[in-house]
């Protein structure tokens, strides 16, 4: 079974892993900076915590939509 959840700790880890990553001309760090210009390696813990607090309704709505979409297509994959 696949469970789709929100995970602040995974988001923090993902930021650290991708903030300086460039692969075959794709600058993942730039995309993060473009979307979240205030986040840095020094403040990412607080930034992610604050983002979750300030955008909890949006995050929950996106999670709900993602689960609904997945439920519509999961039989194709499994």
Biopython code that builds the backbone (N, CA, C, O; Angstrom):
import numpy as np
from Bio.PDB.StructureBuilder import StructureBuilder

atoms = [
    (1, "UNK", "N", (0.840, -1.183, 0.000)),
    (1, "UNK", "CA", (0.000, 0.000, 0.000)),
    (1, "UNK", "C", (0.887, 1.248, 0.000)),
    (1, "UNK", "O", (1.914, 1.291, 0.677)),
    (2, "UNK", "N", (0.490, 2.228, -0.742)),
    (2, "UNK", "CA", (1.204, 3.500, -0.792)),
    (2, "UNK", "C", (0.428, 4.517, 0.039)),
    (2, "UNK", "O", (-0.786, 4.666, -0.099)),
    (3, "UNK", "N", (1.157, 5.205, 0.897)),
    (3, "UNK", "CA", (0.537, 6.253, 1.700)),
    (3, "UNK", "C", (1.165, 7.586, 1.321)),
    (3, "UNK", "O", (2.388, 7.730, 1.331)),
    (4, "UNK", "N", (0.339, 8.542, 0.993)),
    (4, "UNK", "CA", (0.805, 9.877, 0.613)),
    (4, "UNK", "C", (0.587, 10.791, 1.809)),
    (4, "UNK", "O", (-0.535, 10.941, 2.291)),
    (5, "UNK", "N", (1.669, 11.401, 2.284)),
    (5, "UNK", "CA", (1.591, 12.242, 3.479)),
    (5, "UNK", "C", (2.436, 13.502, 3.297)),
    (5, "UNK", "O", (3.236, 13.606, 2.368)),
    (6, "UNK", "N", (2.239, 14.440, 4.194)),
    (6, "UNK", "CA", (3.122, 15.594, 4.316)),
    (6, "UNK", "C", (4.198, 15.230, 5.331)),
    (6, "UNK", "O", (3.912, 14.566, 6.328)),
    (7, "UNK", "N", (5.426, 15.656, 5.086)),
    (7, "UNK", "CA", (6.525, 15.291, 5.979)),
    (7, "UNK", "C", (7.533, 16.444, 6.037)),
    (7, "UNK", "O", (8.369, 16.604, 5.147)),
    (8, "UNK", "N", (7.435, 17.234, 7.097)),
    (8, "UNK", "CA", (8.335, 18.396, 7.248)),
    (8, "UNK", "C", (9.798, 17.975, 7.275)),
    (8, "UNK", "O", (10.643, 18.615, 6.649)),
    (9, "UNK", "N", (10.096, 16.911, 7.993)),
    (9, "UNK", "CA", (11.489, 16.479, 8.104)),
    (9, "UNK", "C", (12.046, 16.046, 6.756)),
    (9, "UNK", "O", (13.201, 16.331, 6.440)),
    (10, "UNK", "N", (11.232, 15.360, 5.962)),
    (10, "UNK", "CA", (11.673, 14.979, 4.624)),
    (10, "UNK", "C", (11.872, 16.218, 3.752)),
    (10, "UNK", "O", (12.810, 16.269, 2.957)),
    (11, "UNK", "N", (11.003, 17.211, 3.892)),
    (11, "UNK", "CA", (11.165, 18.453, 3.135)),
    (11, "UNK", "C", (12.462, 19.166, 3.508)),
    (11, "UNK", "O", (13.134, 19.728, 2.643)),
    (12, "UNK", "N", (12.809, 19.144, 4.775)),
    (12, "UNK", "CA", (14.065, 19.760, 5.212)),
    (12, "UNK", "C", (15.260, 19.012, 4.631)),
    (12, "UNK", "O", (16.210, 19.626, 4.146)),
    (13, "UNK", "N", (15.208, 17.692, 4.683)),
    (13, "UNK", "CA", (16.282, 16.863, 4.134)),
    (13, "UNK", "C", (16.402, 17.066, 2.621)),
    (13, "UNK", "O", (17.505, 17.142, 2.079)),
    (14, "UNK", "N", (15.262, 17.151, 1.956)),
    (14, "UNK", "CA", (15.251, 17.359, 0.508)),
    (14, "UNK", "C", (15.874, 18.707, 0.154)),
    (14, "UNK", "O", (16.628, 18.810, -0.813)),
    (15, "UNK", "N", (15.559, 19.738, 0.936)),
    (15, "UNK", "CA", (16.185, 21.037, 0.688)),
    (15, "UNK", "C", (17.704, 20.921, 0.746)),
    (15, "UNK", "O", (18.401, 21.397, -0.150)),
    (16, "UNK", "N", (18.214, 20.292, 1.791)),
    (16, "UNK", "CA", (19.664, 20.160, 1.931)),
    (16, "UNK", "C", (20.272, 19.385, 0.761)),
    (16, "UNK", "O", (21.341, 19.743, 0.266)),
    (17, "UNK", "N", (19.600, 18.339, 0.325)),
    (17, "UNK", "CA", (20.125, 17.509, -0.757)),
    (17, "UNK", "C", (20.077, 18.199, -2.117)),
    (17, "UNK", "O", (20.927, 17.944, -2.970)),
    (18, "UNK", "N", (19.096, 19.064, -2.325)),
    (18, "UNK", "CA", (18.898, 19.655, -3.644)),
    (18, "UNK", "C", (19.342, 21.111, -3.750)),
    (18, "UNK", "O", (19.427, 21.637, -4.859)),
    (19, "UNK", "N", (19.627, 21.776, -2.638)),
    (19, "UNK", "CA", (19.907, 23.212, -2.680)),
    (19, "UNK", "C", (21.123, 23.576, -3.527)),
    (19, "UNK", "O", (21.175, 24.675, -4.080)),
    (20, "UNK", "N", (22.082, 22.696, -3.638)),
    (20, "UNK", "CA", (23.286, 22.968, -4.439)),
    (20, "UNK", "C", (23.438, 21.996, -5.600)),
    (20, "UNK", "O", (24.473, 21.976, -6.265)),
    (21, "UNK", "N", (22.408, 21.188, -5.845)),
    (21, "UNK", "CA", (22.506, 20.135, -6.853)),
    (21, "UNK", "C", (22.300, 20.679, -8.260)),
    (21, "UNK", "O", (21.335, 21.387, -8.547)),
    (22, "UNK", "N", (23.250, 20.318, -9.132)),
    (22, "UNK", "CA", (23.147, 20.610, -10.556)),
    (22, "UNK", "C", (23.472, 19.316, -11.293)),
    (22, "UNK", "O", (24.522, 18.710, -11.080)),
    (23, "UNK", "N", (22.551, 18.904, -12.166)),
    (23, "UNK", "CA", (22.732, 17.665, -12.918)),
    (23, "UNK", "C", (22.375, 17.914, -14.364)),
    (23, "UNK", "O", (21.257, 18.322, -14.679)),
    (24, "UNK", "N", (23.329, 17.666, -15.243)),
    (24, "UNK", "CA", (23.132, 17.789, -16.685)),
    (24, "UNK", "C", (22.400, 19.066, -17.081)),
    (24, "UNK", "O", (21.438, 19.039, -17.849)),
    (25, "UNK", "N", (22.872, 20.170, -16.547)),
    (25, "UNK", "CA", (22.331, 21.471, -16.900)),
    (25, "UNK", "C", (21.102, 21.904, -16.114)),
    (25, "UNK", "O", (20.607, 23.016, -16.298)),
    (26, "UNK", "N", (20.610, 21.037, -15.244)),
    (26, "UNK", "CA", (19.451, 21.388, -14.428)),
    (26, "UNK", "C", (19.941, 21.818, -13.051)),
    (26, "UNK", "O", (20.588, 21.046, -12.344)),
    (27, "UNK", "N", (19.631, 23.040, -12.681)),
    (27, "UNK", "CA", (20.042, 23.602, -11.399)),
    (27, "UNK", "C", (18.854, 23.541, -10.435)),
    (27, "UNK", "O", (18.004, 24.432, -10.415)),
    (28, "UNK", "N", (18.815, 22.484, -9.649)),
    (28, "UNK", "CA", (17.708, 22.294, -8.711)),
    (28, "UNK", "C", (17.690, 23.380, -7.643)),
    (28, "UNK", "O", (16.620, 23.824, -7.227)),
    (29, "UNK", "N", (18.858, 23.807, -7.201)),
    (29, "UNK", "CA", (18.948, 24.871, -6.206)),
    (29, "UNK", "C", (18.344, 26.167, -6.706)),
    (29, "UNK", "O", (17.697, 26.886, -5.944)),
    (30, "UNK", "N", (18.549, 26.476, -7.983)),
    (30, "UNK", "CA", (17.975, 27.695, -8.558)),
    (30, "UNK", "C", (16.461, 27.642, -8.518)),
    (30, "UNK", "O", (15.809, 28.637, -8.202)),
    (31, "UNK", "N", (15.900, 26.490, -8.838)),
    (31, "UNK", "CA", (14.440, 26.344, -8.811)),
    (31, "UNK", "C", (13.925, 26.568, -7.386)),
    (31, "UNK", "O", (12.903, 27.227, -7.197)),
    (32, "UNK", "N", (14.616, 26.033, -6.397)),
    (32, "UNK", "CA", (14.221, 26.260, -4.998)),
    (32, "UNK", "C", (14.298, 27.743, -4.686)),
    (32, "UNK", "O", (13.363, 28.308, -4.120)),
    (33, "UNK", "N", (15.418, 28.385, -5.056)),
    (33, "UNK", "CA", (15.596, 29.816, -4.770)),
    (33, "UNK", "C", (14.565, 30.667, -5.505)),
    (33, "UNK", "O", (14.096, 31.671, -4.970)),
    (34, "UNK", "N", (14.214, 30.276, -6.718)),
    (34, "UNK", "CA", (13.197, 31.025, -7.477)),
    (34, "UNK", "C", (11.843, 30.974, -6.770)),
    (34, "UNK", "O", (11.128, 31.975, -6.709)),
    (35, "UNK", "N", (11.502, 29.818, -6.245)),
    (35, "UNK", "CA", (10.202, 29.646, -5.588)),
    (35, "UNK", "C", (10.190, 30.080, -4.126)),
    (35, "UNK", "O", (9.146, 30.465, -3.598)),
    (36, "UNK", "N", (11.346, 30.017, -3.473)),
    (36, "UNK", "CA", (11.448, 30.311, -2.037)),
    (36, "UNK", "C", (12.731, 31.107, -1.782)),
    (36, "UNK", "O", (13.686, 30.598, -1.194)),
    (37, "UNK", "N", (12.735, 32.339, -2.226)),
    (37, "UNK", "CA", (13.959, 33.148, -2.212)),
    (37, "UNK", "C", (14.501, 33.424, -0.811)),
    (37, "UNK", "O", (15.677, 33.757, -0.665)),
    (38, "UNK", "N", (13.678, 33.293, 0.210)),
    (38, "UNK", "CA", (14.120, 33.606, 1.569)),
    (38, "UNK", "C", (14.844, 32.443, 2.262)),
    (38, "UNK", "O", (15.522, 32.656, 3.266)),
    (39, "UNK", "N", (14.711, 31.226, 1.742)),
    (39, "UNK", "CA", (15.284, 30.061, 2.430)),
    (39, "UNK", "C", (16.781, 29.950, 2.150)),
    (39, "UNK", "O", (17.237, 30.149, 1.024)),
    (40, "UNK", "N", (17.525, 29.631, 3.196)),
    (40, "UNK", "CA", (18.974, 29.429, 3.109)),
    (40, "UNK", "C", (19.355, 28.207, 3.931)),
    (40, "UNK", "O", (18.536, 27.660, 4.670)),
    (41, "UNK", "N", (20.610, 27.786, 3.792)),
    (41, "UNK", "CA", (21.087, 26.672, 4.620)),
    (41, "UNK", "C", (21.083, 27.034, 6.098)),
    (41, "UNK", "O", (21.001, 26.157, 6.958)),
    (42, "UNK", "N", (21.169, 28.309, 6.388)),
    (42, "UNK", "CA", (21.190, 28.750, 7.783)),
    (42, "UNK", "C", (19.790, 28.789, 8.402)),
    (42, "UNK", "O", (19.654, 28.630, 9.615)),
    (43, "UNK", "N", (18.757, 28.995, 7.597)),
    (43, "UNK", "CA", (17.416, 29.165, 8.178)),
    (43, "UNK", "C", (16.387, 28.135, 7.699)),
    (43, "UNK", "O", (15.196, 28.293, 7.966)),
    (44, "UNK", "N", (16.821, 27.096, 7.004)),
    (44, "UNK", "CA", (15.862, 26.189, 6.380)),
    (44, "UNK", "C", (14.952, 25.478, 7.389)),
    (44, "UNK", "O", (13.779, 25.248, 7.093)),
    (45, "UNK", "N", (15.466, 25.126, 8.571)),
    (45, "UNK", "CA", (14.613, 24.471, 9.576)),
    (45, "UNK", "C", (13.437, 25.377, 9.941)),
    (45, "UNK", "O", (12.279, 24.963, 9.884)),
    (46, "UNK", "N", (13.744, 26.594, 10.308)),
    (46, "UNK", "CA", (12.710, 27.557, 10.680)),
    (46, "UNK", "C", (11.812, 27.885, 9.486)),
    (46, "UNK", "O", (10.595, 27.997, 9.629)),
    (47, "UNK", "N", (12.421, 28.037, 8.313)),
    (47, "UNK", "CA", (11.645, 28.374, 7.122)),
    (47, "UNK", "C", (10.597, 27.304, 6.824)),
    (47, "UNK", "O", (9.435, 27.628, 6.575)),
    (48, "UNK", "N", (10.995, 26.040, 6.848)),
    (48, "UNK", "CA", (10.058, 24.958, 6.548)),
    (48, "UNK", "C", (8.977, 24.883, 7.630)),
    (48, "UNK", "O", (7.799, 24.712, 7.317)),
    (49, "UNK", "N", (9.369, 25.008, 8.887)),
    (49, "UNK", "CA", (8.376, 25.010, 9.970)),
    (49, "UNK", "C", (7.363, 26.141, 9.785)),
    (49, "UNK", "O", (6.156, 25.930, 9.904)),
    (50, "UNK", "N", (7.866, 27.341, 9.492)),
    (50, "UNK", "CA", (6.982, 28.494, 9.279)),
    (50, "UNK", "C", (6.101, 28.305, 8.051)),
    (50, "UNK", "O", (4.921, 28.657, 8.067)),
    (51, "UNK", "N", (6.677, 27.746, 6.984)),
    (51, "UNK", "CA", (5.911, 27.524, 5.762)),
    (51, "UNK", "C", (4.746, 26.580, 6.036)),
    (51, "UNK", "O", (3.621, 26.833, 5.603)),
    (52, "UNK", "N", (5.012, 25.502, 6.750)),
    (52, "UNK", "CA", (3.940, 24.556, 7.097)),
    (52, "UNK", "C", (2.872, 25.236, 7.946)),
    (52, "UNK", "O", (1.681, 25.001, 7.743)),
    (53, "UNK", "N", (3.280, 26.068, 8.889)),
    (53, "UNK", "CA", (2.319, 26.751, 9.759)),
    (53, "UNK", "C", (1.474, 27.752, 8.969)),
    (53, "UNK", "O", (0.255, 27.806, 9.132)),
    (54, "UNK", "N", (2.120, 28.537, 8.123)),
    (54, "UNK", "CA", (1.423, 29.597, 7.385)),
    (54, "UNK", "C", (0.571, 29.064, 6.230)),
    (54, "UNK", "O", (-0.404, 29.701, 5.830)),
    (55, "UNK", "N", (0.934, 27.916, 5.703)),
    (55, "UNK", "CA", (0.266, 27.388, 4.507)),
    (55, "UNK", "C", (-0.411, 26.037, 4.767)),
    (55, "UNK", "O", (-0.586, 25.240, 3.845)),
    (56, "UNK", "N", (-0.784, 25.787, 6.009)),
    (56, "UNK", "CA", (-1.333, 24.473, 6.355)),
    (56, "UNK", "C", (-2.595, 24.151, 5.553)),
    (56, "UNK", "O", (-2.775, 23.013, 5.120)),
    (57, "UNK", "N", (-3.461, 25.128, 5.354)),
    (57, "UNK", "CA", (-4.684, 24.873, 4.584)),
    (57, "UNK", "C", (-4.364, 24.513, 3.135)),
    (57, "UNK", "O", (-4.945, 23.581, 2.579)),
    (58, "UNK", "N", (-3.442, 25.251, 2.530)),
    (58, "UNK", "CA", (-3.047, 24.963, 1.152)),
    (58, "UNK", "C", (-2.383, 23.591, 1.032)),
    (58, "UNK", "O", (-2.642, 22.844, 0.089)),
    (59, "UNK", "N", (-1.532, 23.276, 1.990)),
    (59, "UNK", "CA", (-0.847, 21.989, 1.970)),
    (59, "UNK", "C", (-1.835, 20.838, 2.126)),
    (59, "UNK", "O", (-1.744, 19.833, 1.419)),
    (60, "UNK", "N", (-2.767, 20.987, 3.042)),
    (60, "UNK", "CA", (-3.780, 19.947, 3.242)),
    (60, "UNK", "C", (-4.656, 19.788, 1.999)),
    (60, "UNK", "O", (-5.018, 18.670, 1.631)),
    (61, "UNK", "N", (-4.992, 20.890, 1.363)),
    (61, "UNK", "CA", (-5.795, 20.835, 0.141)),
    (61, "UNK", "C", (-5.019, 20.139, -0.980)),
    (61, "UNK", "O", (-5.578, 19.310, -1.698)),
    (62, "UNK", "N", (-3.750, 20.467, -1.132)),
    (62, "UNK", "CA", (-2.916, 19.830, -2.152)),
    (62, "UNK", "C", (-2.761, 18.335, -1.858)),
    (62, "UNK", "O", (-2.768, 17.513, -2.775)),
    (63, "UNK", "N", (-2.623, 17.996, -0.594)),
    (63, "UNK", "CA", (-2.517, 16.591, -0.204)),
    (63, "UNK", "C", (-3.799, 15.847, -0.558)),
    (63, "UNK", "O", (-3.750, 14.746, -1.107)),
    (64, "UNK", "N", (-4.928, 16.436, -0.249)),
    (64, "UNK", "CA", (-6.223, 15.830, -0.562)),
    (64, "UNK", "C", (-6.369, 15.624, -2.072)),
    (64, "UNK", "O", (-6.776, 14.552, -2.520)),
    (65, "UNK", "N", (-6.035, 16.663, -2.856)),
    (65, "UNK", "CA", (-6.121, 16.570, -4.317)),
    (65, "UNK", "C", (-5.189, 15.485, -4.859)),
    (65, "UNK", "O", (-5.565, 14.732, -5.756)),
    (66, "UNK", "N", (-3.988, 15.408, -4.319)),
    (66, "UNK", "CA", (-3.016, 14.412, -4.759)),
    (66, "UNK", "C", (-3.524, 13.001, -4.478)),
    (66, "UNK", "O", (-3.415, 12.111, -5.321)),
    (67, "UNK", "N", (-4.075, 12.810, -3.292)),
    (67, "UNK", "CA", (-4.622, 11.490, -2.950)),
    (67, "UNK", "C", (-5.772, 11.113, -3.876)),
    (67, "UNK", "O", (-5.866, 9.969, -4.321)),
    (68, "UNK", "N", (-6.644, 12.072, -4.164)),
    (68, "UNK", "CA", (-7.772, 11.812, -5.055)),
    (68, "UNK", "C", (-7.287, 11.457, -6.465)),
    (68, "UNK", "O", (-7.800, 10.524, -7.083)),
    (69, "UNK", "N", (-6.315, 12.191, -6.962)),
    (69, "UNK", "CA", (-5.769, 11.909, -8.292)),
    (69, "UNK", "C", (-5.125, 10.527, -8.325)),
    (69, "UNK", "O", (-5.319, 9.767, -9.274)),
    (70, "UNK", "N", (-4.365, 10.210, -7.292)),
    (70, "UNK", "CA", (-3.711, 8.913, -7.245)),
    (70, "UNK", "C", (-4.744, 7.789, -7.208)),
    (70, "UNK", "O", (-4.578, 6.770, -7.879)),
    (71, "UNK", "N", (-5.797, 7.969, -6.437)),
    (71, "UNK", "CA", (-6.832, 6.941, -6.360)),
    (71, "UNK", "C", (-7.484, 6.695, -7.716)),
    (71, "UNK", "O", (-7.926, 5.582, -8.001)),
    (72, "UNK", "N", (-7.546, 7.723, -8.547)),
    (72, "UNK", "CA", (-8.137, 7.587, -9.877)),
    (72, "UNK", "C", (-7.252, 6.783, -10.827)),
    (72, "UNK", "O", (-7.762, 6.119, -11.729)),
    (73, "UNK", "N", (-5.930, 6.836, -10.636)),
    (73, "UNK", "CA", (-5.031, 6.187, -11.586)),
    (73, "UNK", "C", (-4.279, 4.977, -11.040)),
    (73, "UNK", "O", (-3.581, 4.300, -11.795)),
    (74, "UNK", "N", (-4.406, 4.693, -9.758)),
    (74, "UNK", "CA", (-3.580, 3.653, -9.144)),
    (74, "UNK", "C", (-3.771, 2.278, -9.774)),
    (74, "UNK", "O", (-2.824, 1.493, -9.819)),
    (75, "UNK", "N", (-4.959, 1.970, -10.258)),
    (75, "UNK", "CA", (-5.189, 0.645, -10.849)),
    (75, "UNK", "C", (-4.369, 0.432, -12.120)),
    (75, "UNK", "O", (-4.056, -0.705, -12.474)),
    (76, "UNK", "N", (-4.027, 1.507, -12.798)),
    (76, "UNK", "CA", (-3.194, 1.394, -13.999)),
    (76, "UNK", "C", (-1.794, 0.908, -13.622)),
    (76, "UNK", "O", (-1.159, 0.177, -14.383)),
    (77, "UNK", "N", (-1.323, 1.314, -12.455)),
    (77, "UNK", "CA", (0.029, 0.967, -12.036)),
    (77, "UNK", "C", (0.108, -0.335, -11.257)),
    (77, "UNK", "O", (1.151, -0.989, -11.248)),
    (78, "UNK", "N", (-0.984, -0.721, -10.601)),
    (78, "UNK", "CA", (-0.929, -1.886, -9.715)),
    (78, "UNK", "C", (-1.889, -2.950, -10.166)),
    (78, "UNK", "O", (-1.979, -4.005, -9.539)),
]
sb = StructureBuilder()
sb.init_structure("model")
sb.init_model(0)
sb.init_chain("A")
sb.init_seg("    ")
for serial, (resi, resn, name, xyz) in enumerate(atoms, 1):
    if name == "N":
        sb.init_residue(resn, " ", resi, " ")
    sb.init_atom(name, np.array(xyz, "f"), 0.0, 1.0, " ", f" {name:<3s}", serial, name[0])
structure = sb.get_structure()
